[in-house]
Amino acid sequence: MNAHKPLVILGAGGHAKVLLALVQSLGLDVLGVCDPVLAEQGAGLWRGIAVLGGDAALEALDPDSVELVNGLGQLVGSAGRANLFQRLKLQGFRFPVLVHPTAWVDSSATLQEGVQVMAGAVIQADVVIGANSIINTRAGVDHDCRLGVDVHVAPGATLCGSVRVADRAFIGSGATVIQGLNVGMEAVVGAGATLTRNLEARHVLLGPAGRKKDAPKED
Ligand SMILES: CC(C)(COP(=O)(O)OP(=O)(O)OC[C@H]1O[C@@H](n2cnc3c(N)ncnc32)[C@H](O)[C@@H]1OP(=O)(O)O)[C@@H](O)C(=O)NCCC(=O)NCCS
């Protein structure tokens, strides 16, 4: 799905500012941003675009006149992004698929509504990515992977071929999932982890993080 209507960005945090740069790099028309905090502050502009207001401005938007960009990031355990998408879909809004110009998406891949593919990401042949998912900066999703809805593949993570990732799972930054494995619903692969066996729903795999010493080593 291509964006044809002016875009409204929801939220003004870190994920939203990356998305603003993405849509600007594509030359898309941005009407403004809706964010309760900016509205509360009385801000008129955010990063050069109009602040339309908070929740009241969002309610006043016409689903036939604009398309929405879900600027809420998805951290581990946060449901806000998925809930916002579902609520506004029920109100008739549409969310375009957004792909950064430096990302590679094979022509046989399927990206469902509202999928966001950030700079440098690579999505290979016959991949399917569910609605409202994020494939973040420099992440790789290799051939035949199937991702559910509201999945986040964080920066630099790698899914080898034919991996299955269920709804709302989180693949942490720099993690690797070996080919053919399953990641269960709402499961978390921690940053830097390597998944070598299936991960059950709602389970968390920690990576091999180094421990910091309490005091620096004396000479
Ligand atoms: C796995 C994760 C969800 C755990 O979060 P948490 O439950 O809040 O864990 P805590 O921060 O309380 O840490 C608990 C312990 O696990 C360790 N730990 C946390 N994350 C770890 C990781 N990824 N690899 C190895 N160890 C980890 C901590 O060092 C701590 O160890 P300690 O008890 O010996 O001090 C989280 O650390 C993580 O990896 N999140 C992904 C971050 C990411 O990719 N962000 C991208 C944003 S775009």
The ligand as an SDF file (V2000), in Angstrom:
LIG
                    3D

 48 50  0  0  0  0  0  0  0  0999 V2000
   16.0780   -9.1430   27.8600 C   0  0  0  0  0  0  0  0  0  0  0  0
   15.5560   -7.8630   28.4720 C   0  0  0  0  0  0  0  0  0  0  0  0
   14.1380   -7.6220   27.9750 C   0  0  0  0  0  0  0  0  0  0  0  0
   15.5640   -8.0490   29.9860 C   0  0  0  0  0  0  0  0  0  0  0  0
   15.0320   -6.9070   30.5730 O   0  0  0  0  0  0  0  0  0  0  0  0
   14.7260   -6.8980   32.1630 P   0  0  0  0  0  0  0  0  0  0  0  0
   13.8330   -8.0350   32.4930 O   0  0  0  0  0  0  0  0  0  0  0  0
   14.2620   -5.5230   32.4850 O   0  0  0  0  0  0  0  0  0  0  0  0
   16.1060   -7.2190   32.7850 O   0  0  0  0  0  0  0  0  0  0  0  0
   16.9900   -6.3120   33.7510 P   0  0  0  0  0  0  0  0  0  0  0  0
   17.4730   -5.1080   33.0420 O   0  0  0  0  0  0  0  0  0  0  0  0
   16.2490   -6.1540   35.0430 O   0  0  0  0  0  0  0  0  0  0  0  0
   18.2540   -7.2650   33.9890 O   0  0  0  0  0  0  0  0  0  0  0  0
   18.1340   -8.4620   34.7310 C   0  0  0  0  0  0  0  0  0  0  0  0
   19.4520   -9.2010   34.6180 C   0  0  0  0  0  0  0  0  0  0  0  0
   19.5830   -9.7220   33.2850 O   0  0  0  0  0  0  0  0  0  0  0  0
   20.7430   -9.1730   32.6610 C   0  0  0  0  0  0  0  0  0  0  0  0
   20.3840   -8.8820   31.2700 N   0  0  0  0  0  0  0  0  0  0  0  0
   19.4270   -8.0270   30.8430 C   0  0  0  0  0  0  0  0  0  0  0  0
   19.3610   -8.0340   29.5130 N   0  0  0  0  0  0  0  0  0  0  0  0
   20.2930   -8.8840   29.0930 C   0  0  0  0  0  0  0  0  0  0  0  0
   20.7080   -9.3040   27.8110 C   0  0  0  0  0  0  0  0  0  0  0  0
   20.1200   -8.8440   26.6960 N   0  0  0  0  0  0  0  0  0  0  0  0
   21.6990  -10.2090   27.7480 N   0  0  0  0  0  0  0  0  0  0  0  0
   22.2840  -10.6850   28.8830 C   0  0  0  0  0  0  0  0  0  0  0  0
   21.9380  -10.3330   30.1270 N   0  0  0  0  0  0  0  0  0  0  0  0
   20.9570   -9.4320   30.2170 C   0  0  0  0  0  0  0  0  0  0  0  0
   21.0830   -7.9290   33.4610 C   0  0  0  0  0  0  0  0  0  0  0  0
   22.4500   -7.6150   33.3610 O   0  0  0  0  0  0  0  0  0  0  0  0
   20.6720   -8.3300   34.8390 C   0  0  0  0  0  0  0  0  0  0  0  0
   21.6790   -9.1660   35.3770 O   0  0  0  0  0  0  0  0  0  0  0  0
   22.0050   -9.1630   36.9600 P   0  0  0  0  0  0  0  0  0  0  0  0
   20.7310   -9.5860   37.6460 O   0  0  0  0  0  0  0  0  0  0  0  0
   23.0860  -10.1370   37.0920 O   0  0  0  0  0  0  0  0  0  0  0  0
   22.3980   -7.7720   37.2980 O   0  0  0  0  0  0  0  0  0  0  0  0
   16.3740   -6.6380   28.0750 C   0  0  0  0  0  0  0  0  0  0  0  0
   17.5350   -6.4450   28.8090 O   0  0  0  0  0  0  0  0  0  0  0  0
   16.7200   -6.5870   26.6080 C   0  0  0  0  0  0  0  0  0  0  0  0
   17.6280   -7.2440   26.0930 O   0  0  0  0  0  0  0  0  0  0  0  0
   15.9210   -5.7590   25.9250 N   0  0  0  0  0  0  0  0  0  0  0  0
   16.0750   -5.5000   24.5160 C   0  0  0  0  0  0  0  0  0  0  0  0
   16.6400   -4.1020   24.2750 C   0  0  0  0  0  0  0  0  0  0  0  0
   16.5930   -3.7370   22.8290 C   0  0  0  0  0  0  0  0  0  0  0  0
   16.8660   -4.5170   21.9570 O   0  0  0  0  0  0  0  0  0  0  0  0
   16.1870   -2.5140   22.5670 N   0  0  0  0  0  0  0  0  0  0  0  0
   16.0000   -2.0180   21.2200 C   0  0  0  0  0  0  0  0  0  0  0  0
   15.1480   -0.7750   21.2540 C   0  0  0  0  0  0  0  0  0  0  0  0
   14.8750   -0.1430   19.6600 S   0  0  0  0  0  0  0  0  0  0  0  0
  1  2  1  0
  2  3  1  0
  2  4  1  0
  2 36  1  0
  4  5  1  0
  5  6  1  0
  6  7  2  0
  6  8  1  0
  6  9  1  0
  9 10  1  0
 10 11  2  0
 10 12  1  0
 10 13  1  0
 13 14  1  0
 14 15  1  0
 15 16  1  0
 15 30  1  0
 16 17  1  0
 17 18  1  0
 17 28  1  0
 18 19  1  0
 18 27  1  0
 19 20  2  0
 20 21  1  0
 21 22  1  0
 21 27  2  0
 22 23  1  0
 22 24  2  0
 24 25  1  0
 25 26  2  0
 26 27  1  0
 28 29  1  0
 28 30  1  0
 30 31  1  0
 31 32  1  0
 32 33  2  0
 32 34  1  0
 32 35  1  0
 36 37  1  0
 36 38  1  0
 38 39  2  0
 38 40  1  0
 40 41  1  0
 41 42  1  0
 42 43  1  0
 43 44  2  0
 43 45  1  0
 45 46  1  0
 46 47  1  0
 47 48  1  0
M  END
$$$$
